[in-house]
Amino acid sequence: MEPEKDRIQPLSWQVLDIILEKLQGLVGEGAMGVLKTLKSADRTQPPNPRIVYDLGNELEDLVGPKGAFALLRQVGREIGILFTKGKDSETAAEILATTLRQLGFAYEIKLEEDSAYICKCVFYGFLKQDGFEPVEKPVCWTGWGFIEGCLSNVNNAHHIKWVGRDNLKQECRFSIRKSADEWD
């Protein structure tokens, strides 16, 4: 059995509230009020990761795919910046590596010089069940933004590009560049 620190932690309402607060700041309280996922949430029970996935889908219905991708990527960026602001690069890199496990979203983010990997994402099963691949649904863009937000405080990287998924390793890869000029 895995030690507690090595398991993906259950999603909490506190984590969901941080996401919702950031999202509300971007779209306004009125838009948030129409999302059925929030209205029907039973806060007497622990939230299931499906609620985050469904929230992204409802946001997509409200503002379209590109709008939902952009909004959730920005939410991820803001959370990444919030969690790493004022931290030295070593501490910020540790926060990047472990926070998604503590939030209940993925096992870890592995960081290499020019790549970041989201490993064992809890949302991948929902994507496959619904016939989608990574980054085809809004929820994926939150993790992408989280990497960007953290890395802006770790190594000044601001340009993160989706590369692909290794299904055997259960990880999604993102390329990291410090400037747009570095792309091949």
N, C-alpha and C positions, 0 to 999 in steps of 0.2 A: 504494500500500500504506500502511495506517495505521501511524503511529509506534507502537512498543511500548507506550508509556504510554497510548495511546488505545484499545488493544484490551482486551477482557475477558480477564483472565488465567486460566490453567487452574486448576481446583480443586486444592488440595493436601491431603495427609493431615494436615498441621498444622492447617489450617482445619477439617477434619472432626473432628479431635480436640477442638478448642475447643467445637464444637457438641455433641459427645458428652459432654464433661465437664460442660457446663451442663445437658444433658438428664439425665444420670445423677444430678446433684445434686437434680433435681426429682422423678424417679421411682424412684430407688434402683437399685443395681447388679443386683439380682435381676430386675427388670423389663427392664433393658437386655439381659441375657443371653439373653432369648427372641427377640430381634429377629434374624431370619434374615439380613437385609442385612448386619449387622455380622459375623455368624459366617462368612459366605461371602466377605467382602471379601478380595481378593488385593492385599496391600499392596506387592507388588513392581511393580505397575503404577500409574500415576497414576489417581486416582479420576475417574470420570465424574460430571457433575452428576446423572445419573439416580440415583445412590446416595442423594443427599440427598432427592430426590423419593420414592424407594421407602421410605426410612426413615420419612418422614412418613406414608406410606400404611400401613406396618406398625404404626406407633404408633396410627394411627386404628383399625386392627383390634383393637389391644390395649385401648385406653381409650375408644373411640368418637370420633365426629367432634368433638364439643364439647371433649372432653378433650384430643385431639390439637391442636386449634386453640389452646386455652389454653396448653398446655405449650410449643408451638413459638413462640407469640407471646412468652411469658415468656423463652424462650431468646434470642430476638432482642433483647428489651429489655435483658437482662443483658449481652449482647455489645455493644450500642450504648452502654450506660453504661460498661462496662469500657474501650472504646476511646476514650471522650471524657472520662472522669473527670479532673478537674483541669485541663482545657484551657480556654483562653479561648473565647468564643463563635465567633470567626472561625475558629480552628483546628478546633473541634468541627464547625462547618458544613462545612469542607473535608473532614474525615474522613467525615461523612455523605455528601457528594457522591461521593467516590471509592472508598470502601471496598468496596462491592459489586462493583466492577470488579476490584479487587485480589484479592478473595476468590473470584472466578470465578462470581458469581451474576447480575450485571446490568451494563449499561454505566455507569449512573450514577443517582444520585438528585438530581433538580432540586428546589430549594427556593424557594418563593415565600412571600410574607407569610402566606397562609392555606392553602397547599397544598404537598404534596410529591408528586413523581412518580417512580416506579421505571421506568426506561427500558431497554428491550430486555432483559427478564428471560430468562435461559436456560431457565427452567422452563416458559415459556408453551407451547412446542412439545409438551412432555410432557402438559400439561393438554389441549390441543386433540386430540392423538393419542388420549387416553383419554376424550374427550367431556366435558370439564369447562371451566368458565370460571374466571377468577381468583377467589381466595378461597374456592373450593369444595373445595379440597384443602389439607391442613395446611401444605405447604411455603410457601405464600403468606403464611401468618401469621407466619413467621419474619422476613420482610422488613418486614412491618407493625410488628412488635415492635421491630425494629432502628431504624426511624424514630422510634418512641416513645422508645426508650432514648437515642438521640443527641439528640433535641430536648429531652428533659428537662434536658440539660446546655447546650443552645444557647440556648433562649428560654423555658424553663419550661413548654413545652407538654406536656400529659399526656393529652390527649383527641384521638385520631386516629381518623378515620372513613373507611371505604372509600367512594369515590364511583363509580368506574367505570374502564373501560379504553377508550382511544382506539386502535383497531387500526391506523389509518393511521400514527400517530406511534409506535406500539409502546410505549405508556406507560400505567401504572396510576396513577390519581390518588387521593390521600388528602387529606381536609380536616383542617386543624390548628386546634385551639382550646386556649386556656390554661385554660379551665374548662368544665365541663359546662353551665353556664348560658348559654354563648355559642351553643349550637346553635339553629338556626332552628326 
